[in-house]
Amino acid sequence: MQKINIAFQLSPLYIKPNQVLLSKSILKGTIHTKKYGQIRASIKEIGIIEPLIVTSTNNKAQYILLDGHIRFEILKELEYIQIPCLLSSDDENYTYNKQINRLATI
């Protein structure tokens, strides 16, 4: 039987915003979009549902953000001190949400 590697650590990390290194930047106009406002309202009312995805660096105090750039900007804007993150075992820099089928069921 083949051993399957786990893609993430089983428990989330809570890291400070200044420990996060961005792998890309979001466009300045993004903060004025309807979707940004919806995500911000959701985080403000409910909290973070889906943790950000990070990978470790050579510096143990820094992490590279792989997924969740908009959520990260919102969390900084809302002055979160600790951000929930899942630590990825690889540093593949793609959006994990692209694996979701967004077709309607009807």
TORMAR-983207 format. One record per atom (N, C-alpha, C, O): residue number from 1; residue in three letters; atom name; x, y, z. Coordinates in steps of 0.02 Angstrom, whole numbers, plus 50000, padded with zeros to 5 digits. Each point is the difference from the previous one (the first is absolute). Layout:
+-----+-----+----+-------+-------+-------+
|   k |   r |  a |    px |    py |    pz |
+-----+-----+----+-------+-------+-------+
| NUM | ala | CA |     X |     Y |     Z |
...
+-----+-----+----+-------+-------+-------+
REM end
This chain:
+-----+-----+----+-------+-------+-------+
|   k |   r |  a |    px |    py |    pz |
+-----+-----+----+-------+-------+-------+
|   1 | met |  N | 50042 | 49941 | 50000 |
|   1 | met | CA | 49958 | 50059 | 50000 |
|   1 | met |  C | 50044 | 50062 | 50000 |
|   1 | met |  O | 50050 | 50004 | 50036 |
|   2 | gln |  N | 49931 | 50044 | 49923 |
|   2 | gln | CA | 50040 | 50061 | 49993 |
|   2 | gln |  C | 49983 | 50050 | 50054 |
|   2 | gln |  O | 49941 | 50009 | 50017 |
|   3 | lys |  N | 50110 | 50023 | 50010 |
|   3 | lys | CA | 49990 | 50051 | 50052 |
|   3 | lys |  C | 49979 | 50066 | 49967 |
|   3 | lys |  O | 50032 | 50021 | 49951 |
|   4 | ile |  N | 49916 | 50010 | 50074 |
|   4 | ile | CA | 49976 | 50064 | 49974 |
|   4 | ile |  C | 50025 | 50056 | 50045 |
|   4 | ile |  O | 49991 | 49998 | 50060 |
|   5 | asn |  N | 50041 | 50052 | 49909 |
|   5 | asn | CA | 50024 | 50057 | 50038 |
|   5 | asn |  C | 49943 | 50048 | 50014 |
|   5 | asn |  O | 49958 | 50013 | 49956 |
|   6 | ile |  N | 50040 | 50014 | 50103 |
|   6 | ile | CA | 49950 | 50049 | 50019 |
|   6 | ile |  C | 50022 | 50068 | 49974 |
|   6 | ile |  O | 50058 | 50019 | 50007 |
|   7 | ala |  N | 49895 | 50018 | 49962 |
|   7 | ala | CA | 50017 | 50063 | 49968 |
|   7 | ala |  C | 50009 | 50057 | 50051 |
|   7 | ala |  O | 50035 | 50049 | 49986 |
|   8 | phe |  N | 49933 | 49945 | 50073 |
|   8 | phe | CA | 50002 | 50052 | 50050 |
|   8 | phe |  C | 50011 | 49971 | 50069 |
|   8 | phe |  O | 49986 | 49941 | 50011 |
|   9 | gln |  N | 50039 | 50100 | 50034 |
|   9 | gln | CA | 50001 | 49980 | 50070 |
|   9 | gln |  C | 49928 | 49993 | 50024 |
|   9 | gln |  O | 49957 | 50036 | 49975 |
|  10 | leu |  N | 50030 | 49921 | 50071 |
|  10 | leu | CA | 49932 | 49986 | 50022 |
|  10 | leu |  C | 49970 | 50056 | 50042 |
|  10 | leu |  O | 49939 | 50007 | 50001 |
|  11 | ser |  N | 50101 | 50031 | 50033 |
|  11 | ser | CA | 49973 | 50055 | 50041 |
|  11 | ser |  C | 50023 | 50067 | 49972 |
|  11 | ser |  O | 50056 | 50006 | 49975 |
|  12 | pro |  N | 49901 | 50044 | 50029 |
|  12 | pro | CA | 50019 | 50066 | 49972 |
|  12 | pro |  C | 50053 | 50035 | 50041 |
|  12 | pro |  O | 50005 | 49990 | 50061 |
|  13 | leu |  N | 50033 | 50053 | 49906 |
|  13 | leu | CA | 50047 | 50045 | 50033 |
|  13 | leu |  C | 49966 | 50067 | 50009 |
|  13 | leu |  O | 49957 | 50018 | 49959 |
|  14 | tyr |  N | 50059 | 50017 | 50093 |
|  14 | tyr | CA | 49976 | 50068 | 50008 |
|  14 | tyr |  C | 50062 | 50045 | 49999 |
|  14 | tyr |  O | 50040 | 50000 | 50046 |
|  15 | ile |  N | 49966 | 50038 | 49900 |
|  15 | ile | CA | 50060 | 50040 | 49991 |
|  15 | ile |  C | 49982 | 50074 | 49995 |
|  15 | ile |  O | 49944 | 50019 | 49983 |
|  16 | lys |  N | 50105 | 50023 | 50032 |
|  16 | lys | CA | 49991 | 50072 | 49997 |
|  16 | lys |  C | 50005 | 50024 | 49928 |
|  16 | lys |  O | 50037 | 49971 | 49960 |
|  17 | pro |  N | 49926 | 50082 | 50022 |
|  17 | pro | CA | 50003 | 50025 | 49931 |
|  17 | pro |  C | 50070 | 50018 | 49976 |
|  17 | pro |  O | 50016 | 49993 | 49941 |
|  18 | asn |  N | 50027 | 50031 | 50105 |
|  18 | asn | CA | 50068 | 50019 | 49979 |
|  18 | asn |  C | 50045 | 49940 | 49986 |
|  18 | asn |  O | 50056 | 50008 | 49977 |
|  19 | gln |  N | 49920 | 49931 | 50036 |
|  19 | gln | CA | 50038 | 49940 | 49985 |
|  19 | gln |  C | 49984 | 49973 | 49930 |
|  19 | gln |  O | 50032 | 49952 | 49977 |
|  20 | val |  N | 49920 | 50079 | 49988 |
|  20 | val | CA | 49978 | 49976 | 49935 |
|  20 | val |  C | 50034 | 50038 | 49944 |
|  20 | val |  O | 50000 | 50061 | 49998 |
|  21 | leu |  N | 50029 | 49901 | 49956 |
|  21 | leu | CA | 50030 | 50028 | 49939 |
|  21 | leu |  C | 49952 | 49984 | 49943 |
|  21 | leu |  O | 49981 | 49943 | 49990 |
|  22 | leu |  N | 50001 | 50109 | 49971 |
|  22 | leu | CA | 49954 | 49990 | 49945 |
|  22 | leu |  C | 50035 | 49969 | 49940 |
|  22 | leu |  O | 50056 | 50020 | 49983 |
|  23 | ser |  N | 49911 | 49933 | 49984 |
|  23 | ser | CA | 50028 | 49971 | 49939 |
|  23 | ser |  C | 49975 | 50038 | 49939 |
|  23 | ser |  O | 50028 | 49992 | 49945 |
|  24 | lys |  N | 49921 | 50049 | 50064 |
|  24 | lys | CA | 49976 | 50045 | 49947 |
|  24 | lys |  C | 49962 | 50056 | 50034 |
|  24 | lys |  O | 49981 | 49995 | 50058 |
|  25 | ser |  N | 50008 | 50059 | 49906 |
|  25 | ser | CA | 49962 | 50055 | 50029 |
|  25 | ser |  C | 49933 | 50005 | 49964 |
|  25 | ser |  O | 49994 | 49982 | 49942 |
|  26 | ile |  N | 49956 | 50043 | 50093 |
|  26 | ile | CA | 49935 | 50008 | 49969 |
|  26 | ile |  C | 49996 | 50069 | 49969 |
|  26 | ile |  O | 50036 | 50046 | 50021 |
|  27 | leu |  N | 49923 | 49961 | 49929 |
|  27 | leu | CA | 49992 | 50064 | 49966 |
|  27 | leu |  C | 49967 | 50051 | 50047 |
|  27 | leu |  O | 49958 | 49981 | 50040 |
|  28 | lys |  N | 50062 | 50082 | 49954 |
|  28 | lys | CA | 49973 | 50052 | 50044 |
|  28 | lys |  C | 49924 | 50007 | 49993 |
|  28 | lys |  O | 49966 | 50015 | 50049 |
|  29 | gly |  N | 50007 | 49974 | 49891 |
|  29 | gly | CA | 49929 | 50006 | 49988 |
|  29 | gly |  C | 49959 | 49944 | 50031 |
|  29 | gly |  O | 49939 | 50005 | 50004 |
|  30 | thr |  N | 50094 | 49942 | 50018 |
|  30 | thr | CA | 49965 | 49942 | 50028 |
|  30 | thr |  C | 49960 | 50020 | 50063 |
|  30 | thr |  O | 49947 | 49972 | 50012 |
|  31 | ile |  N | 50080 | 50074 | 50027 |
|  31 | ile | CA | 49966 | 50018 | 50063 |
|  31 | ile |  C | 49934 | 50036 | 49988 |
|  31 | ile |  O | 49961 | 50009 | 50046 |
|  32 | his |  N | 50026 | 50012 | 49892 |
|  32 | his | CA | 49938 | 50035 | 49984 |
|  32 | his |  C | 49948 | 49954 | 49966 |
|  32 | his |  O | 49947 | 50024 | 49980 |
|  33 | thr |  N | 50068 | 49912 | 50014 |
|  33 | thr | CA | 49955 | 49955 | 49966 |
|  33 | thr |  C | 49947 | 49973 | 50048 |
|  33 | thr |  O | 50008 | 50001 | 50061 |
|  34 | lys |  N | 49937 | 49976 | 49909 |
|  34 | lys | CA | 49945 | 49972 | 50039 |
|  34 | lys |  C | 50023 | 49937 | 50038 |
|  34 | lys |  O | 49982 | 49991 | 50058 |
|  35 | lys |  N | 50056 | 49967 | 49908 |
|  35 | lys | CA | 50024 | 49937 | 50031 |
|  35 | lys |  C | 50043 | 50015 | 50062 |
|  35 | lys |  O | 49994 | 49965 | 50050 |
|  36 | tyr |  N | 50050 | 50084 | 49946 |
|  36 | tyr | CA | 50042 | 50020 | 50057 |
|  36 | tyr |  C | 49954 | 50020 | 50059 |
|  36 | tyr |  O | 50012 | 49980 | 50057 |
|  37 | gly |  N | 49937 | 50059 | 49928 |
|  37 | gly | CA | 49953 | 50022 | 50052 |
|  37 | gly |  C | 49963 | 49941 | 50031 |
|  37 | gly |  O | 49988 | 50000 | 50061 |
|  38 | gln |  N | 49994 | 49951 | 49898 |
|  38 | gln | CA | 49966 | 49941 | 50026 |
|  38 | gln |  C | 50045 | 49959 | 50046 |
|  38 | gln |  O | 49980 | 49978 | 50053 |
|  39 | ile |  N | 50082 | 50013 | 49926 |
|  39 | ile | CA | 50048 | 49963 | 50041 |
|  39 | ile |  C | 50013 | 50037 | 50065 |
|  39 | ile |  O | 50002 | 49969 | 50053 |
|  40 | arg |  N | 50006 | 50096 | 49943 |
|  40 | arg | CA | 50013 | 50041 | 50060 |
|  40 | arg |  C | 49941 | 49996 | 50048 |
|  40 | arg |  O | 50010 | 49992 | 50061 |
|  41 | ala |  N | 49928 | 50013 | 49913 |
|  41 | ala | CA | 49941 | 49996 | 50043 |
|  41 | ala |  C | 49994 | 49932 | 50032 |
|  41 | ala |  O | 49981 | 49995 | 50059 |
|  42 | ser |  N | 50035 | 49952 | 49904 |
|  42 | ser | CA | 49997 | 49932 | 50027 |
|  42 | ser |  C | 50051 | 49991 | 50057 |
|  42 | ser |  O | 49983 | 49973 | 50053 |
|  43 | ile |  N | 50078 | 50050 | 49936 |
|  43 | ile | CA | 50052 | 49994 | 50052 |
|  43 | ile |  C | 49982 | 50041 | 50061 |
|  43 | ile |  O | 50010 | 49978 | 50056 |
|  44 | lys |  N | 49962 | 50081 | 49932 |
|  44 | lys | CA | 49982 | 50044 | 50056 |
|  44 | lys |  C | 49944 | 49970 | 50042 |
|  44 | lys |  O | 50001 | 50005 | 50062 |
|  45 | glu |  N | 49950 | 49963 | 49906 |
|  45 | glu | CA | 49943 | 49972 | 50035 |
|  45 | glu |  C | 50012 | 49931 | 50029 |
|  45 | glu |  O | 49981 | 49985 | 50057 |
|  46 | ile |  N | 50051 | 49972 | 49904 |
|  46 | ile | CA | 50007 | 49929 | 50019 |
|  46 | ile |  C | 50071 | 49984 | 50023 |
|  46 | ile |  O | 50010 | 49956 | 50043 |
|  47 | gly |  N | 50039 | 50077 | 49929 |
|  47 | gly | CA | 50070 | 49983 | 50012 |
|  47 | gly |  C | 50027 | 49964 | 49940 |
|  47 | gly |  O | 49966 | 49992 | 49949 |
|  48 | ile |  N | 50094 | 49985 | 50056 |
|  48 | ile | CA | 50033 | 49965 | 49944 |
|  48 | ile |  C | 49977 | 49928 | 49999 |
|  48 | ile |  O | 50007 | 49964 | 50049 |
|  49 | ile |  N | 49965 | 50015 | 49894 |
|  49 | ile | CA | 49974 | 49932 | 49993 |
|  49 | ile |  C | 50054 | 49955 | 49971 |
|  49 | ile |  O | 50011 | 49944 | 50023 |
|  50 | glu |  N | 50023 | 50081 | 49926 |
|  50 | glu | CA | 50052 | 49961 | 49966 |
|  50 | glu |  C | 50068 | 50031 | 50016 |
|  50 | glu |  O | 50015 | 50056 | 49978 |
|  51 | pro |  N | 50027 | 49908 | 50059 |
|  51 | pro | CA | 50066 | 50028 | 50017 |
|  51 | pro |  C | 50042 | 50014 | 49937 |
|  51 | pro |  O | 49988 | 49970 | 49948 |
|  52 | leu |  N | 50059 | 50075 | 50059 |
|  52 | leu | CA | 50046 | 50016 | 49945 |
|  52 | leu |  C | 50048 | 49941 | 49992 |
|  52 | leu |  O | 50011 | 49961 | 50047 |
|  53 | ile |  N | 50018 | 50033 | 49894 |
|  53 | ile | CA | 50048 | 49947 | 49987 |
|  53 | ile |  C | 50070 | 50031 | 49997 |
|  53 | ile |  O | 50012 | 50046 | 49960 |
|  54 | val |  N | 50033 | 49930 | 50081 |
|  54 | val | CA | 50069 | 50025 | 50001 |
|  54 | val |  C | 50049 | 49942 | 49995 |
|  54 | val |  O | 49982 | 49942 | 50011 |
|  55 | thr |  N | 50079 | 50074 | 49971 |
|  55 | thr | CA | 50054 | 49952 | 50002 |
|  55 | thr |  C | 50058 | 50031 | 50038 |
|  55 | thr |  O | 50005 | 50061 | 50004 |
|  56 | ser |  N | 50037 | 49898 | 50024 |
|  56 | ser | CA | 50055 | 50026 | 50041 |
|  56 | ser |  C | 50057 | 50024 | 49955 |
|  56 | ser |  O | 50005 | 49982 | 49942 |
|  57 | thr |  N | 50038 | 50059 | 50088 |
|  57 | thr | CA | 50060 | 50025 | 49967 |
|  57 | thr |  C | 50060 | 49975 | 50039 |
|  57 | thr |  O | 49993 | 49965 | 50050 |
|  58 | asn |  N | 50066 | 50054 | 49927 |
|  58 | asn | CA | 50061 | 49983 | 50038 |
|  58 | asn |  C | 50000 | 50035 | 50068 |
|  58 | asn |  O | 50027 | 49974 | 50049 |
|  59 | asn |  N | 49943 | 50085 | 49953 |
|  59 | asn | CA | 49993 | 50037 | 50062 |
|  59 | asn |  C | 49937 | 49974 | 50035 |
|  59 | asn |  O | 49945 | 50009 | 49975 |
|  60 | lys |  N | 50063 | 49960 | 50082 |
|  60 | lys | CA | 49944 | 49968 | 50035 |
|  60 | lys |  C | 49946 | 50049 | 50023 |
|  60 | lys |  O | 49945 | 49980 | 50017 |
|  61 | ala |  N | 50071 | 50085 | 49984 |
|  61 | ala | CA | 49952 | 50051 | 50022 |
|  61 | ala |  C | 49960 | 50029 | 49942 |
|  61 | ala |  O | 49957 | 50043 | 50011 |
|  62 | gln |  N | 50056 | 49935 | 49927 |
|  62 | gln | CA | 49966 | 50026 | 49941 |
|  62 | gln |  C | 49965 | 49944 | 49962 |
|  62 | gln |  O | 50024 | 49943 | 50000 |
|  63 | tyr |  N | 49920 | 50074 | 49969 |
|  63 | tyr | CA | 49962 | 49952 | 49960 |
|  63 | tyr |  C | 49980 | 50034 | 49934 |
|  63 | tyr |  O | 49986 | 50059 | 49999 |
|  64 | ile |  N | 50013 | 49902 | 49947 |
|  64 | ile | CA | 49979 | 50026 | 49935 |
|  64 | ile |  C | 49927 | 49984 | 49990 |
|  64 | ile |  O | 49979 | 49943 | 50008 |
|  65 | leu |  N | 49982 | 50108 | 49976 |
|  65 | leu | CA | 49928 | 49992 | 49988 |
|  65 | leu |  C | 49989 | 49970 | 49931 |
|  65 | leu |  O | 50019 | 50030 | 49950 |
|  66 | leu |  N | 49949 | 49911 | 50047 |
|  66 | leu | CA | 49986 | 49967 | 49937 |
|  66 | leu |  C | 49929 | 50014 | 49976 |
|  66 | leu |  O | 49989 | 50009 | 49940 |
|  67 | asp |  N | 49964 | 49994 | 50106 |
|  67 | asp | CA | 49930 | 50011 | 49982 |
|  67 | asp |  C | 49966 | 50040 | 50054 |
|  67 | asp |  O | 50010 | 49988 | 50060 |
|  68 | gly |  N | 49948 | 50060 | 49919 |
|  68 | gly | CA | 49963 | 50040 | 50048 |
|  68 | gly |  C | 50024 | 50072 | 50003 |
|  68 | gly |  O | 49995 | 50032 | 50052 |
|  69 | his |  N | 50030 | 49994 | 49892 |
|  69 | his | CA | 50027 | 50068 | 50000 |
|  69 | his |  C | 49947 | 50053 | 50016 |
|  69 | his |  O | 50014 | 50048 | 50036 |
|  70 | ile |  N | 49926 | 49944 | 49937 |
|  70 | ile | CA | 49947 | 50048 | 50015 |
|  70 | ile |  C | 49979 | 49995 | 50073 |
|  70 | ile |  O | 49992 | 50051 | 50034 |
|  71 | arg |  N | 49999 | 49888 | 49990 |
|  71 | arg | CA | 49983 | 49991 | 50071 |
|  71 | arg |  C | 50054 | 50028 | 50045 |
|  71 | arg |  O | 49985 | 50030 | 50052 |
|  72 | phe |  N | 50078 | 49962 | 49928 |
|  72 | phe | CA | 50055 | 50027 | 50040 |
|  72 | phe |  C | 49996 | 50076 | 50004 |
|  72 | phe |  O | 50007 | 50029 | 50054 |
|  73 | glu |  N | 49980 | 50004 | 49890 |
|  73 | glu | CA | 49993 | 50074 | 50000 |
|  73 | glu |  C | 49942 | 50022 | 50044 |
|  73 | glu |  O | 50006 | 50049 | 50036 |
|  74 | ile |  N | 49939 | 49914 | 49962 |
|  74 | ile | CA | 49942 | 50017 | 50041 |
|  74 | ile |  C | 50016 | 49990 | 50074 |
|  74 | ile |  O | 49982 | 50041 | 50042 |
|  75 | leu |  N | 50052 | 49904 | 49975 |
|  75 | leu | CA | 50017 | 49987 | 50069 |
|  75 | leu |  C | 50047 | 50053 | 50028 |
|  75 | leu |  O | 49994 | 50020 | 50058 |
|  76 | lys |  N | 50053 | 50003 | 49900 |
|  76 | lys | CA | 50043 | 50056 | 50021 |
|  76 | lys |  C | 49959 | 50063 | 50011 |
|  76 | lys |  O | 50010 | 50036 | 50049 |
|  77 | glu |  N | 49944 | 49977 | 49905 |
|  77 | glu | CA | 49957 | 50059 | 50005 |
|  77 | glu |  C | 49957 | 49999 | 50063 |
|  77 | glu |  O | 49988 | 50051 | 50031 |
|  78 | leu |  N | 49989 | 49889 | 49987 |
|  78 | leu | CA | 49959 | 49991 | 50061 |
|  78 | leu |  C | 50043 | 49994 | 50063 |
|  78 | leu |  O | 49975 | 49989 | 50054 |
|  79 | glu |  N | 50091 | 50018 | 49937 |
|  79 | glu | CA | 50049 | 50000 | 50055 |
|  79 | glu |  C | 50001 | 49934 | 50040 |
|  79 | glu |  O | 50005 | 50001 | 50061 |
|  80 | tyr |  N | 49991 | 49944 | 49903 |
|  80 | tyr | CA | 50009 | 49935 | 50033 |
|  80 | tyr |  C | 50072 | 49995 | 50024 |
|  80 | tyr |  O | 50046 | 50020 | 49964 |
|  81 | ile |  N | 49964 | 49955 | 50096 |
|  81 | ile | CA | 50067 | 49992 | 50028 |
|  81 | ile |  C | 50028 | 49931 | 49983 |
|  81 | ile |  O | 50060 | 49993 | 49988 |
|  82 | gln |  N | 49897 | 49956 | 50013 |
|  82 | gln | CA | 50019 | 49932 | 49983 |
|  82 | gln |  C | 49957 | 49977 | 49941 |
|  82 | gln |  O | 49939 | 50006 | 50002 |
|  83 | ile |  N | 50093 | 49967 | 49947 |
|  83 | ile | CA | 49964 | 49978 | 49940 |
|  83 | ile |  C | 50005 | 49924 | 49995 |
|  83 | ile |  O | 50054 | 49972 | 50002 |
|  84 | pro |  N | 49888 | 49994 | 49992 |
|  84 | pro | CA | 50001 | 49928 | 49993 |
|  84 | pro |  C | 50025 | 49979 | 49931 |
|  84 | pro |  O | 49976 | 50024 | 49949 |
|  85 | cys |  N | 50073 | 49930 | 50050 |
|  85 | cys | CA | 50030 | 49978 | 49938 |
|  85 | cys |  C | 50010 | 49924 | 50002 |
|  85 | cys |  O | 50012 | 49971 | 50053 |
|  86 | leu |  N | 49984 | 49999 | 49888 |
|  86 | leu | CA | 50020 | 49930 | 49993 |
|  86 | leu |  C | 50069 | 49999 | 49968 |
|  86 | leu |  O | 50012 | 50035 | 49951 |
|  87 | leu |  N | 50032 | 49926 | 50078 |
|  87 | leu | CA | 50068 | 49995 | 49975 |
|  87 | leu |  C | 50004 | 49945 | 49947 |
|  87 | leu |  O | 49989 | 49941 | 50015 |
|  88 | ser |  N | 50025 | 50079 | 49923 |
|  88 | ser | CA | 50005 | 49953 | 49945 |
|  88 | ser |  C | 50067 | 49964 | 50002 |
|  88 | ser |  O | 50051 | 50029 | 50018 |
|  89 | ser |  N | 49948 | 49908 | 49963 |
|  89 | ser | CA | 50062 | 49961 | 49999 |
|  89 | ser |  C | 50041 | 50013 | 49937 |
|  89 | ser |  O | 50059 | 49982 | 49997 |
|  90 | asp |  N | 49910 | 50049 | 49952 |
|  90 | asp | CA | 50038 | 50020 | 49941 |
|  90 | asp |  C | 49988 | 50074 | 49987 |
|  90 | asp |  O | 49957 | 50031 | 50030 |
|  91 | asp |  N | 50082 | 49997 | 49925 |
|  91 | asp | CA | 49995 | 50072 | 49989 |
|  91 | asp |  C | 49969 | 50016 | 49932 |
|  91 | asp |  O | 50017 | 50050 | 49968 |
|  92 | glu |  N | 49938 | 49907 | 50009 |
|  92 | glu | CA | 49967 | 50012 | 49937 |
|  92 | glu |  C | 49960 | 50064 | 50006 |
|  92 | glu |  O | 49957 | 50007 | 50044 |
|  93 | asn |  N | 50057 | 50041 | 49912 |
|  93 | asn | CA | 49968 | 50065 | 50003 |
|  93 | asn |  C | 49943 | 50003 | 49951 |
|  93 | asn |  O | 50005 | 50032 | 49947 |
|  94 | tyr |  N | 49941 | 49936 | 50070 |
|  94 | tyr | CA | 49939 | 50005 | 49961 |
|  94 | tyr |  C | 49942 | 50004 | 50048 |
|  94 | tyr |  O | 50006 | 49983 | 50059 |
|  95 | thr |  N | 49937 | 50041 | 49917 |
|  95 | thr | CA | 49942 | 50007 | 50043 |
|  95 | thr |  C | 49968 | 49932 | 50009 |
|  95 | thr |  O | 49978 | 49969 | 49952 |
|  96 | tyr |  N | 50018 | 50009 | 50109 |
|  96 | tyr | CA | 49970 | 49935 | 50014 |
|  96 | tyr |  C | 49927 | 49999 | 49981 |
|  96 | tyr |  O | 49973 | 49947 | 49984 |
|  97 | asn |  N | 49993 | 50110 | 50018 |
|  97 | asn | CA | 49929 | 50003 | 49983 |
|  97 | asn |  C | 49987 | 49987 | 49927 |
|  97 | asn |  O | 49942 | 49988 | 49982 |
|  98 | lys |  N | 50108 | 50013 | 49975 |
|  98 | lys | CA | 49989 | 49985 | 49929 |
|  98 | lys |  C | 49980 | 49927 | 49990 |
|  98 | lys |  O | 49977 | 49982 | 49947 |
|  99 | gln |  N | 50033 | 49977 | 50103 |
|  99 | gln | CA | 49982 | 49930 | 49995 |
|  99 | gln |  C | 49925 | 49988 | 50013 |
|  99 | gln |  O | 49976 | 49944 | 49991 |
| 100 | ile |  N | 49988 | 50108 | 50029 |
| 100 | ile | CA | 49929 | 49995 | 50015 |
| 100 | ile |  C | 49961 | 50007 | 49936 |
| 100 | ile |  O | 50015 | 50044 | 49959 |
| 101 | asn |  N | 49934 | 49915 | 50031 |
| 101 | asn | CA | 49956 | 50005 | 49943 |
| 101 | asn |  C | 49948 | 50053 | 50015 |
| 101 | asn |  O | 49960 | 49990 | 50046 |
| 102 | arg |  N | 50040 | 50065 | 49917 |
| 102 | arg | CA | 49955 | 50055 | 50013 |
| 102 | arg |  C | 49937 | 49998 | 49955 |
| 102 | arg |  O | 49964 | 50050 | 49996 |
| 103 | leu |  N | 50023 | 49894 | 49972 |
| 103 | leu | CA | 49940 | 49994 | 49959 |
| 103 | leu |  C | 49938 | 49992 | 50044 |
| 103 | leu |  O | 50003 | 49966 | 50052 |
| 104 | ala |  N | 49942 | 50065 | 49928 |
| 104 | ala | CA | 49938 | 49992 | 50037 |
| 104 | ala |  C | 49975 | 49929 | 49995 |
| 104 | ala |  O | 50012 | 49966 | 49950 |
| 105 | thr |  N | 49953 | 50011 | 50100 |
| 105 | thr | CA | 49974 | 49931 | 50001 |
| 105 | thr |  C | 49940 | 49991 | 49955 |
| 105 | thr |  O | 49981 | 49944 | 49983 |
| 106 | ile |  N | 49988 | 50112 | 49997 |
| 106 | ile | CA | 49940 | 49995 | 49957 |
| 106 | ile |  C | 50020 | 49995 | 49928 |
| 106 | ile |  O | 49957 | 49996 | 49956 |
+-----+-----+----+-------+-------+-------+
REM end
